[in-house]
Amino acid sequence: MVEIYFETSVYYAVSDAVQELRQLCASRVLSADQLEVVHLLDKLHAVQVDNSELQSELILRQLDVRRRDLLIDWQRRHDSVARTLINRQRVLISDSGIYRPAELQQLYDVYDKETQEMSSFCRSSFLPAISTNKVSTTGVGSTYSVKPI
């Protein structure tokens, strides 16, 4: 939910100005009909303010949804490029007869497992139990943390 915060001093200044305007209008009213018109205009103004607040909340929510959609689209494009790159490198390494270190094979295995989990997820309506996979590299002394998409 999107929340809008106004500075307290600005809110009270506007509130005071509205109150002064109400008092000024009420003091200049000559008849009951004029008083009723002033009250109706006051209610109309309050409804318009509420409407403006709702519209601004709606616009902020739409903006947030649009940002998320753009991020998802970018992630999908990035995933497609990465998938293509990994598969082409795999074919190139296999066709060239280049030695594939165990660490690289572990990364391929993790990639294959996560690709299967993601395609299984896309076919189902529930989240599969995906854990964080860790692949250690020998000789380097560090651990790569491979997180699911």
C-alpha positions in Angstrom: 0.0 0.0 0.0 1.3 3.4 -0.9 1.2 6.0 1.9 1.5 9.7 1.4 2.9 11.8 4.2 2.5 15.6 4.4 4.6 17.8 6.6 2.6 18.6 9.7 3.2 22.4 9.5 1.9 22.5 5.9 -1.1 20.5 6.8 -2.0 22.7 9.7 -1.4 25.9 7.7 -3.8 24.7 5.0 -6.3 23.5 7.7 -6.1 26.9 9.4 -6.7 28.7 6.1 -9.7 26.5 5.3 -11.1 27.2 8.7 -10.7 31.0 8.3 -12.3 30.8 4.9 -15.3 28.9 6.4 -15.7 31.5 9.1 -15.4 34.4 6.6 -18.1 32.8 4.4 -20.4 32.2 7.4 -20.0 35.8 8.6 -21.0 37.2 5.2 -24.1 35.0 4.7 -27.3 37.0 4.8 -29.9 34.3 4.5 -30.6 30.6 5.3 -30.4 29.8 1.6 -27.0 31.4 1.3 -25.8 29.4 4.4 -27.1 26.2 2.8 -25.2 27.0 -0.4 -22.0 27.7 1.5 -22.4 24.4 3.4 -23.0 22.5 0.1 -20.0 24.1 -1.5 -17.9 23.2 1.6 -19.0 19.6 1.3 -18.3 19.6 -2.5 -14.8 20.9 -1.8 -14.2 18.2 0.8 -15.4 15.5 -1.7 -13.1 16.9 -4.4 -10.2 16.9 -2.0 -10.9 13.2 -1.1 -11.3 12.4 -4.8 -7.9 14.1 -5.5 -6.3 12.1 -2.8 -7.7 8.8 -4.1 -6.6 9.7 -7.6 -3.1 10.4 -6.5 -3.0 7.1 -4.6 -4.2 5.3 -7.7 -1.6 7.0 -9.9 1.2 6.1 -7.4 0.0 2.4 -7.3 -0.1 2.3 -11.1 3.4 3.7 -11.2 4.6 1.1 -8.8 3.0 -1.7 -10.8 4.5 -0.3 -14.0 8.0 -0.2 -12.4 7.6 -3.8 -11.3 6.4 -4.8 -14.7 9.4 -3.2 -16.3 11.7 -4.9 -13.8 10.1 -8.3 -14.6 10.5 -7.7 -18.3 14.1 -6.7 -17.9 14.7 -9.8 -15.7 13.1 -12.0 -18.4 15.3 -10.5 -21.1 18.4 -10.9 -19.0 17.5 -14.5 -18.2 17.0 -15.3 -21.8 20.4 -13.8 -22.8 22.1 -15.6 -19.9 20.4 -18.9 -20.8 21.5 -18.5 -24.5 25.0 -17.6 -23.5 25.4 -20.6 -21.1 24.0 -23.1 -23.6 26.2 -21.8 -26.4 29.3 -21.9 -24.2 28.3 -25.5 -23.1 28.0 -26.6 -26.8 31.3 -24.8 -27.7 33.2 -26.5 -24.9 31.7 -29.9 -25.7 32.3 -29.6 -29.4 35.9 -28.4 -29.0 36.8 -31.2 -26.6 38.0 -28.7 -24.0 38.5 -30.1 -20.5 35.6 -29.1 -18.2 36.7 -28.7 -14.6 34.6 -30.2 -11.9 33.7 -26.8 -10.6 32.3 -25.8 -13.9 30.4 -29.1 -14.1 28.9 -28.4 -10.7 27.8 -24.9 -11.8 26.2 -26.5 -14.9 24.4 -29.1 -12.7 23.1 -26.3 -10.4 22.0 -24.3 -13.4 20.2 -27.4 -14.9 18.5 -28.1 -11.6 17.4 -24.6 -11.1 16.2 -24.4 -14.7 14.1 -27.6 -14.1 12.7 -26.1 -10.9 11.8 -22.9 -12.6 10.0 -24.6 -15.5 8.2 -26.8 -13.0 7.2 -23.7 -11.1 5.9 -22.0 -14.3 3.8 -25.1 -15.0 2.3 -25.2 -11.4 0.6 -22.8 -9.2 2.7 -23.2 -6.1 6.3 -22.4 -5.2 8.6 -25.4 -5.2 10.9 -25.9 -2.2 14.0 -24.2 -3.6 17.0 -24.0 -1.4 20.1 -21.9 -1.8 22.8 -24.0 -3.6 26.4 -23.6 -2.7 29.2 -24.6 -5.0 32.7 -24.5 -3.5 35.7 -23.9 -5.7 38.8 -25.8 -5.1 42.1 -24.0 -5.0 40.5 -20.6 -4.8 39.2 -20.9 -1.2 35.9 -19.1 -1.8 32.3 -20.2 -2.1 29.9 -19.1 -4.8 26.4 -18.8 -3.6 24.1 -19.6 -6.4 20.6 -18.4 -5.6 17.4 -19.5 -7.4 15.7 -17.1 -9.7 
